[in-house]
Amino acid sequence: MDLSPIWLTLKLAAITTLLLLIVGLPVAWWLSKGRSFFKTIIEAIITMPLVLPPSVLGFYLLLAFSPQHGLGKWLQNTFDIQFVFSFQGLVLASFIYSMPFMVGPIKSALQQLPASLAQASYTLGKTKWQTFKNILIPNIKPSLLTAVVLTFAHTLGEFGVVLMIGGNIPRVTRVASIAVYDSVERMDYASANAYSLILFCITFIMVISVFVFNKYQAKSPLE
C-alpha cells in the first residue's frame, strides 16, 4: 500500500490549519467587532464554501489560476508560480474552502465574551493587541481548539475542490480522498478500505479529543 497520499494529506491539513489560524484569528476578531454592510459582504464571502458545491469552487479556482488566463498567467510570467496541478494549489484551495470552519467558531466565541473584559484591559492601559492576545484568546480556548480541529479534519476529507485544481498526480497532488476514489475506480476495495480506515481513525481521535478537552475545561475547580 502506498502511504504517500496519507502523508501528503496530513501535510496539507497541517499547513492549511496553521495558515488559517494565523489569518483567521484577526479576521474573526475584526468581524466580531460591530456590524457594517462591508463586514456582512466579507462574512458572506467567507461563508460561501459551506453552501457551494466543492466542484464549483474548484472550477472557478482552476479558471482564475490557470496559466492560460489572467491572474494565473500573470503569476506564471512574473513570479514563475503555478497553482494549478501543484501542491501550492492544494494549499490555496484548502485555505479558501476551510476558512469558514476556522473563522466561524472563533467569531462566535469572541462575540459571546462580555464587553467588560476588553474594557477593563483598556482601562489598565493595555493595547488592543495585548488585550486580544492576553485576555480574549485565553478565554476562548475551547472554541479555538474546536476551530483548529474542524479545519484540520475538514481538510483531511476534501475531494472535489482539490481534485479540480490539483488533479491526481502521485506524490504531488494525490491526497487520501482522491486515492480512495481512484482505488474504487480500479475496484481495489482493499486499498480503498485501508485509506478510508486511516482517515476515519485520525478524524475520530481528533473529534474525541475536542470533546474530552471541552468537558475538562467545563468542570469547576471543585469537581
C-alpha positions as CSV (number, residue, x, y, z in Angstrom):
1,M,0.0,0.0,0.0
2,D,1.3,3.4,-1.0
3,L,1.2,5.7,2.1
4,S,2.3,8.8,0.3
5,P,-1.4,10.1,-0.1
6,I,-1.8,9.9,3.7
7,W,1.4,11.8,4.4
8,L,0.5,14.3,1.7
9,T,-2.9,14.8,3.2
10,L,-1.5,15.3,6.7
11,K,1.0,17.8,5.4
12,L,-1.7,19.7,3.5
13,A,-4.0,19.7,6.6
14,A,-1.2,20.9,8.9
15,I,-0.1,23.8,6.6
16,T,-3.7,24.8,5.9
17,T,-4.7,24.8,9.5
18,L,-1.6,26.8,10.5
19,L,-2.1,29.4,7.8
20,L,-5.8,29.7,8.7
21,L,-5.1,30.1,12.4
22,I,-2.7,33.0,11.6
23,V,-5.2,34.7,9.3
24,G,-8.4,33.5,10.8
25,L,-7.8,34.9,14.3
26,P,-7.6,38.6,13.3
27,V,-10.3,38.2,10.7
28,A,-12.7,36.7,13.3
29,W,-11.8,39.4,15.8
30,W,-12.5,42.1,13.2
31,L,-15.8,40.5,12.2
32,S,-16.9,40.2,15.8
33,K,-16.5,44.0,16.4
34,G,-19.8,45.6,15.4
35,R,-21.7,45.3,12.2
36,S,-21.5,47.1,8.8
37,F,-22.6,46.3,5.3
38,F,-18.9,45.8,4.2
39,K,-18.4,43.3,7.0
40,T,-21.6,41.5,6.0
41,I,-20.3,41.1,2.5
42,I,-16.9,39.8,3.7
43,E,-18.6,37.3,6.1
44,A,-20.9,36.1,3.3
45,I,-17.9,35.5,1.0
46,I,-16.1,33.6,3.8
47,T,-19.2,31.5,4.4
48,M,-19.8,30.7,0.7
49,P,-17.7,27.5,0.7
50,L,-20.2,26.0,3.2
51,V,-23.0,26.1,0.7
52,L,-21.2,26.0,-2.7
53,P,-20.6,22.6,-4.3
54,P,-16.8,21.9,-4.0
55,S,-16.6,21.3,-7.7
56,V,-18.0,24.8,-8.4
57,L,-15.3,26.5,-6.2
58,G,-12.6,24.2,-7.7
59,F,-13.8,25.1,-11.2
60,Y,-13.5,28.9,-10.6
61,L,-10.1,28.5,-8.9
62,L,-9.0,26.4,-11.9
63,L,-10.1,29.2,-14.2
64,A,-8.6,32.0,-12.1
65,F,-5.2,30.4,-11.7
66,S,-4.8,28.7,-15.0
67,P,-1.5,29.6,-16.7
68,Q,-3.5,30.5,-19.8
69,H,-5.7,33.1,-18.2
70,G,-5.5,36.5,-16.4
71,L,-4.2,36.1,-12.8
72,G,-2.7,32.6,-13.3
73,K,-0.9,33.8,-16.4
74,W,0.4,36.9,-14.6
75,L,1.7,34.8,-11.7
76,Q,3.4,32.4,-14.0
77,N,5.1,35.1,-16.1
78,T,6.0,37.4,-13.2
79,F,6.9,35.1,-10.3
80,D,7.1,31.7,-12.0
81,I,4.3,30.5,-9.6
82,Q,1.8,27.9,-10.8
83,F,-1.1,27.0,-8.6
84,V,-2.9,24.6,-11.0
85,F,-1.8,20.9,-10.6
86,S,0.6,21.7,-7.8
87,F,0.8,21.3,-4.1
88,Q,0.6,25.0,-3.5
89,G,-2.6,25.0,-5.5
90,L,-4.0,22.4,-3.0
91,V,-3.0,24.7,-0.1
92,L,-4.7,27.7,-1.8
93,A,-7.9,25.7,-2.4
94,S,-7.9,24.3,1.1
95,F,-7.3,27.7,2.6
96,I,-10.3,29.1,0.9
97,Y,-12.6,26.1,1.3
98,S,-11.8,25.6,5.0
99,M,-11.8,29.2,6.1
100,P,-15.4,29.2,7.5
101,F,-14.5,26.3,9.8
102,M,-11.8,28.4,11.4
103,V,-13.4,31.8,11.4
104,G,-16.9,30.8,12.4
105,P,-16.3,29.2,15.8
106,I,-13.7,31.9,16.8
107,K,-16.0,34.8,15.8
108,S,-19.0,33.3,17.7
109,A,-16.9,32.8,20.8
110,L,-15.5,36.3,20.7
111,Q,-19.0,37.8,20.4
112,Q,-20.1,35.8,23.5
113,L,-17.4,37.3,25.7
114,P,-18.6,40.1,27.9
115,A,-17.5,43.5,26.7
116,S,-16.3,44.3,30.2
117,L,-13.3,42.1,29.7
118,A,-11.8,44.2,27.0
119,Q,-12.9,47.5,28.6
120,A,-11.1,46.5,31.9
121,S,-8.0,45.8,29.9
122,Y,-8.1,49.1,28.1
123,T,-8.6,50.9,31.5
124,L,-5.4,49.3,32.7
125,G,-3.5,50.8,29.7
126,K,-3.3,47.6,27.5
127,T,-3.4,48.0,23.8
128,K,-5.9,46.3,21.5
129,W,-3.3,43.7,20.5
130,Q,-2.3,43.0,24.1
131,T,-5.9,42.7,25.1
132,F,-6.6,40.3,22.2
133,K,-3.6,38.2,22.9
134,N,-3.6,38.1,26.7
135,I,-7.3,38.5,27.6
136,L,-9.6,37.4,24.8
137,I,-7.7,34.4,23.3
138,P,-7.2,32.6,26.7
139,N,-11.0,32.9,27.3
140,I,-11.9,31.2,24.1
141,K,-9.6,28.1,24.3
142,P,-12.4,25.5,23.7
143,S,-13.7,27.3,20.7
144,L,-10.2,27.9,19.4
145,L,-9.4,24.2,19.7
146,T,-12.7,23.3,18.0
147,A,-11.9,25.6,15.1
148,V,-8.4,24.1,14.7
149,V,-9.7,20.5,14.8
150,L,-12.7,21.3,12.4
151,T,-10.3,22.9,10.0
152,F,-7.8,20.1,10.1
153,A,-10.5,17.4,9.8
154,H,-12.3,19.2,7.0
155,T,-9.1,19.5,5.0
156,L,-8.5,15.7,5.5
157,G,-11.7,15.0,3.8
158,E,-11.6,17.4,0.9
159,F,-12.2,15.9,-2.5
160,G,-13.9,17.9,-5.2
161,V,-12.1,21.2,-4.8
162,V,-8.6,19.6,-4.6
163,L,-9.3,17.3,-7.5
164,M,-10.4,20.2,-9.7
165,I,-7.3,22.4,-9.0
166,G,-4.7,19.7,-8.2
167,G,-5.7,16.7,-10.3
168,N,-4.4,13.2,-9.4
169,I,-0.6,13.4,-9.6
170,P,1.1,10.8,-7.4
171,R,3.2,12.3,-4.6
172,V,2.3,15.8,-5.7
173,T,-1.5,16.3,-5.5
174,R,-2.9,12.8,-4.9
175,V,-4.3,13.1,-1.4
176,A,-6.0,10.4,0.5
177,S,-9.6,11.2,-0.5
178,I,-8.5,11.0,-4.2
179,A,-6.6,7.8,-3.5
180,V,-9.9,6.3,-2.1
181,Y,-11.8,7.3,-5.3
182,D,-9.0,6.1,-7.5
183,S,-8.9,2.7,-5.7
184,V,-12.6,2.3,-6.1
185,E,-12.4,3.1,-9.8
186,R,-9.9,0.3,-10.1
187,M,-12.1,-2.0,-8.0
188,D,-9.2,-2.2,-5.5
189,Y,-11.5,-2.2,-2.5
190,A,-8.8,-3.4,-0.1
191,S,-6.7,-0.2,-0.7
192,A,-9.8,2.0,-0.6
193,N,-10.8,0.5,2.7
194,A,-7.3,1.0,4.1
195,Y,-7.2,4.6,3.1
196,S,-10.7,5.2,4.4
197,L,-10.0,3.5,7.7
198,I,-6.9,5.5,8.4
199,L,-8.8,8.8,7.7
200,F,-11.7,7.6,9.9
201,C,-9.4,6.8,12.8
202,I,-7.5,10.1,12.6
203,T,-10.7,12.1,12.4
204,F,-12.4,10.1,15.2
205,I,-9.4,10.6,17.6
206,M,-9.3,14.3,16.9
207,V,-13.1,14.8,17.5
208,I,-13.0,12.7,20.7
209,S,-10.0,14.8,21.9
210,V,-12.1,18.0,21.4
211,F,-15.0,16.6,23.4
212,V,-12.7,15.4,26.2
213,F,-10.8,18.8,26.4
214,N,-14.0,20.8,26.4
215,K,-15.6,18.6,29.0
216,Y,-12.4,19.1,31.2
217,Q,-12.5,22.8,30.7
218,A,-16.2,23.0,31.7
219,K,-15.5,21.3,35.0
220,S,-15.3,23.7,38.0
221,P,-12.2,23.6,40.2
222,L,-14.2,22.0,43.0
223,E,-15.2,19.0,41.0
